[in-house]
Amino acid sequence: MLSHLCAATPALYILWITMAQIVGQEEKTTALKDLLSRIDLDELMKKDEPPFTFPKTLQEFEYAFNDYGQLRHIKSREPFVFNAREDLHRWNQKRYEALGEIITQYVYELLEKKCNMTKEILPVDAADDEPTSFIYLSPDALSNPSKLLVLIQGSGVVRAGQWARRLIINQDLDSGTQIPFINRAMEEGYGVMVLNPNENYLEMEKPAKSSPLPSPTEPSDEPAEKRERKDDKDGKKKREFYEKYRNPQKETETERIPVRENGSSEEHVLYVWDHFVSKAEAKNVFIVAHSYGGLSFVELMNQREMQVKNRVCAVALTDSAHNIWLQDTSKGTLDWMQQHCCNWVSSPEPLDTPLDPMLTDCPRVSAGTEKHELTSWMSFNSIFRFFSEVLEVKEDEEAEETSNIVTTRSSSLKNKHQDL
């Protein structure tokens, strides 16, 4: 028995050492995890950020649009580079957003100078001290007796005249802006309204919060000299810490004040309909609505069903975000959408390929691209062809009705003459 125990002892000893090593490794792993959990990596990465001060113009950014509408660096002729500084994602994002704001103003200038459009302030009765928004109108938007085109963008940072900021910066102006639609519409005799559903609030900086007064502390039994030495020591440690890991930049806290009766995309579209589209002289209204703009259009139909049916000739949706069930759409609206709407959706199928309808609302066809933001541009020619075909059918029907009325009246007069 003793000999067996002695023989087993080295094996038990090795097993004990192995288990101890495993436990030691687990303790180290646990300690490492605990240490990592205490480190805020985001804050650590922010500590060496350059200031959030960026150029105010394209020229200061050293970028310009070339003859093909592509954004290029003035010196290198290279496309825009997002990662201007490695490992500083937040700073790069802020820089991209600053460029985006410049692009927005650039597109406004194109609408005014190249497309000859005018800005109309909303609300129409806005006071001097209240937040406002605006839309753009062609010179004949309200007076054109024949055709009016209304453009509604999706949600997000895009503003009037834009489909997708990313396309403007990374691809070209044609694919990312609504300007090709505006120019084509004007060439074909449309008046044009460019809506601005995301310009629905005024962003203001929040006032700085006042620091609370320090609470009174209990008197200490420590001698005054000892307390002073301790405070000096603590203060030195804090200064050294902040010198090593200085405070990251804090973003300005803001609050949003909504624009009256235009506080959301849905409100904006309804307001523009009531105050502009419904008052336009055009006999035939056409609408192009992208993404969330499609949802806003369906909401408009829910609110103004008969008016829309009487005025709108056709609606082109591009990857629309509407949902007829969630939006509680009536059967009358669904029947009308089946006849007057078409939704060009992102799909790997060739352009205009009919697709199975997901919901019983309107026909769906391929936009010829799988990229959501490209659907409007890729279906550009198809949309105008769709509008022309719908208008041609409508005019033929009206001509036939007129002919029938004339024939009926002529026949009636002939019978009266025979009676006489």
Secondary structure by P-SEA (a helix, b strand, c coil): caaaaaaaaaaaaaaaaaaaaaaaaaaaaaaaaaaaaacaaaaaaacccccccccccccccccccccccbbbcccccccccccccccaaaaaaaaaaaaaaaaaaaaaaaaccccbbbbbbcccccccccccccccccccccccccbbbbbbbbcccccccccccccccccccccccaaaaaaaaaaabbbbbbbbccccbbbbbccccccccccccccccccaaaaaaaaaaaaaaaaaaaaacccccccccbbbbbccccccaaaaaaaaaacccccccccbbbbbbccaaaaaaaaaaaacaaaaaacccbbbbcccccccccccccaaaaaaaaccbbbbcccccccccccccccccbbbbbccccccccccccaaaaaaaaaaaaaaaaaaaaaaaaaaaaaaaaaaaaaaaaac
